[in-house]
Amino acid sequence: MLELPGQERLSPFQIFLLFLSFYVLIAIGAQTFFQLPRELQRLFRYLDYIVCGFFFIDFCLRFKRADSKLGYMKWGWIDLLACVPLMSQFQAARLFRVVLIFRLVRALRSIKSLVDVVFRNRAEGVFVTAASATMLLVAFGAIAMLLIEGPVPESQINTAEEALWWAFVTVTTVGYGDYYPVTLGGRLVAVVVMIGGVGMFGSFAAYVGSLFVADENDDADRQHRANREMMRHLNRQIDGLGKEVALLREELAEARASRRSEEEGAEKVAGSDAPGRH
């Protein structure tokens, strides 16, 4: 049965999409109400392709998990159309994108449900938060850098491709140095992106390390469970042996009592026969 919007349970990946939706709302608002420079429009288009890719992955996962594919498409067609890039040929995709975001927000229900999903698995929550912050940092870092550095003739960051490349290189702390800011504002943006990148990729490294630790803990847990099961089996066998010993003792006691009564009876018979012989 198809789950209606607002009744579904959020997954960590949908939490990532929810964070990504903040950028989507800002991008839709900026493109709708402001006359943006040509290069900034191209940057929004590139970022929109990335967002559409994640939304399409979410659609595929939902479609695969649906018990009834046809039933899912009663509402799933909105998810599919929301994956269409916001091109001039299909501006109605903006409406479906907003509907998709509202559905995610309705599924959130409260901040408590967000905290529950993020902290249900601490390592997984850190990974989702770091991935979301990284994508937002790349997007807003590239936009801010293009706005600040684009109008400056001496700057090397003048196009959407250069701004996006700079943002990816900087947030990953690679720092090729082929593109760099020359203005004070651009350098301040670069500092924020670099500091954020160091912390976020440190979180990624911690998450990967936690996977290995989790595997070792799982092996240890399996070994402990096997040991506990073996001890239970041994205890059951010992209990069975104890019961058998108790039964044998009872039978032996009954046999001794019966033998003793027979001997006593034989002695009485022998005693009663002795005077008659004399």
C-alpha positions, 0 to 999 in steps of 0.5 A: 500500500502506498504511504501518503506524504507525511506518513512515511518514515524518514531515512538518513538519505532523505535527511540529506535531501531535506538539507539539500532542499534548503539550497533548492528553495533559495535557488528557486527564489533567486532565479524567480525574483532576481535578474541574475548575471549570465555566469551565475545562472549557468552555475545554478544550472550546474548545481541543479543537475547535481541536485536532480541526480540525488532526487532521481536516486531517491525516486529509484530507491522508493520505486524499488522498495514499493510493494505496488509499482503502479500504486507508488506511481499514483504519487511517484510521478511527482518525484519523477518530474521533480528530478527534471532540471529547471530548464526554460523548456520545462519551468513547471518543474519548479512547482513539482520541486516545491511539492517534493520539498513540502512532502519531505518537510511534512515527513519530518513532522518535528525537530525531534524526529530529525534528531531521532534519525540523525542520532539513531546511529551516531556514526551514520548521523555524523556521515549524513550531516557532514555530507549535507554540509559539504554539498551546501558548502560547495554550492554556497561557496561557489555562488559567493565566490562568483558573486564577489570575484566575478566582477573583478578584472584581475580575478581568475574566477570569472566563470561558473566552471571555475567557481565550481571547480574552485569550490570542490578543490577547496572543500576537499583541501586539495588546493591546486592553486590554479584558481584563487581569490584576490579580493578580501571578501573572496579570501574570507569565503575561502577561509570558511570553505577551507575550515569547513572542509577540514572538519567535514572530511575529518568526519568522513574519516571518522565514519569510515573508521567506525565501520571497521570498528563496527565490524570488529564489534560485530565479530566480537558480539557473534563470538560472545553469542556463540559462547553464551549459546555453548554455555546454555547447551552445557548447562542443559546437559548438566541439568539433564545429567543431574536429573538422571543421577537423582533418578538413579539414586532414587532407584538405588535407594528403593532397591536397597530398601527392598533388599533390606526388607527381604533380608529382614523377612528372611531373618524373621522366618528363620527365627520362627523356624528355629524352636520347632526343630528342637 
